Amino acid sequence: MIVKYYAYFRKDAGCKEATLLLAPMNALELLKTLSELHGQRLRKRLLTADMDDIHPDVILLIDGRNIDFIDGIRSMVGEDAVVSLFPRVAGG
């Protein structure tokens, strides 16, 4: 799968994009795996403190579809998927 990081997630991950050889997993499992790969700073941005949910400031797209409109944290991420991670921002 390909994981694309946007905004400050890029700095926290240390890259703009990563190609990972991972088995299919749900969205929450993927973010836990990414946290293990990239460290605590990214984990704090991606997951809640108890690591049981995705942080509310995260927008996660699987093949261009927001997981909020698929199956939430149980949305399956295939091994050939393109995942995009955006921080939720406000402005005008």
C-alpha positions as CSV (number, residue, x, y, z in Angstrom):
1,M,0.0,0.0,0.0
2,I,1.0,3.6,-0.5
3,V,0.6,6.0,2.4
4,K,0.7,9.7,1.6
5,Y,1.2,12.3,4.4
6,Y,0.1,15.9,4.1
7,A,0.8,19.1,6.1
8,Y,2.5,18.5,9.4
9,F,2.1,14.8,9.2
10,R,4.9,14.9,6.6
11,K,7.3,16.3,9.1
12,D,6.2,13.9,11.9
13,A,6.6,10.9,9.5
14,G,9.8,12.2,8.0
15,C,8.5,11.6,4.5
16,K,5.8,12.7,2.0
17,E,5.0,9.1,1.0
18,A,5.7,5.6,2.0
19,T,5.3,2.3,0.1
20,L,4.6,-0.5,2.6
21,L,4.2,-4.2,2.2
22,L,1.4,-4.9,4.7
23,A,-1.4,-7.4,4.8
24,P,-5.0,-6.0,4.6
25,M,-6.0,-4.4,7.9
26,N,-8.6,-2.0,9.2
27,A,-7.9,1.8,9.4
28,L,-7.2,1.8,13.2
29,E,-4.7,-1.1,12.9
30,L,-3.0,0.8,10.0
31,L,-2.6,4.0,12.1
32,K,-1.2,1.9,15.0
33,T,1.3,0.3,12.6
34,L,2.3,3.7,11.2
35,S,2.8,5.0,14.7
36,E,5.2,2.1,15.4
37,L,7.1,2.8,12.2
38,H,7.3,6.6,12.7
39,G,7.4,7.2,16.4
40,Q,5.5,8.8,19.3
41,R,5.1,12.3,17.7
42,L,3.1,10.9,14.9
43,R,1.2,8.5,17.2
44,K,0.0,11.5,19.3
45,R,-1.4,13.2,16.2
46,L,-3.0,10.1,14.7
47,L,-4.5,8.3,17.7
48,T,-6.3,9.1,20.9
49,A,-4.4,8.8,24.2
50,D,-5.8,5.3,24.8
51,M,-5.0,4.3,21.2
52,D,-8.6,2.9,20.8
53,D,-9.7,5.5,18.2
54,I,-8.4,7.8,15.5
55,H,-7.7,11.3,16.7
56,P,-10.6,13.6,15.8
57,D,-8.2,15.9,13.9
58,V,-7.3,13.2,11.3
59,I,-8.9,12.8,7.9
60,L,-8.1,9.4,6.5
61,L,-8.9,8.6,2.9
62,I,-8.7,5.1,1.4
63,D,-8.4,5.2,-2.4
64,G,-9.9,8.8,-2.2
65,R,-12.8,7.9,0.0
66,N,-13.2,9.3,3.5
67,I,-13.4,6.5,6.1
68,D,-16.3,8.4,7.7
69,F,-18.4,7.4,4.8
70,I,-17.2,3.8,4.6
71,D,-17.0,1.9,7.9
72,G,-15.1,4.3,10.2
73,I,-12.2,2.8,12.1
74,R,-13.2,-0.7,10.8
75,S,-12.8,0.4,7.2
76,M,-10.6,-2.2,5.5
77,V,-7.3,-1.1,3.8
78,G,-6.2,-3.4,1.1
79,E,-2.6,-4.2,0.3
80,D,-2.9,-2.3,-3.0
81,A,-4.7,0.7,-1.4
82,V,-3.6,4.4,-1.5
83,V,-4.1,5.9,1.9
84,S,-4.0,9.7,2.3
85,L,-3.6,11.3,5.8
86,F,-4.7,14.9,6.2
87,P,-5.0,17.0,9.4
88,R,-8.4,18.6,9.9
89,V,-7.9,22.3,9.6
90,A,-10.1,25.4,9.8
91,G,-9.7,28.7,8.2
92,G,-11.3,31.1,5.9
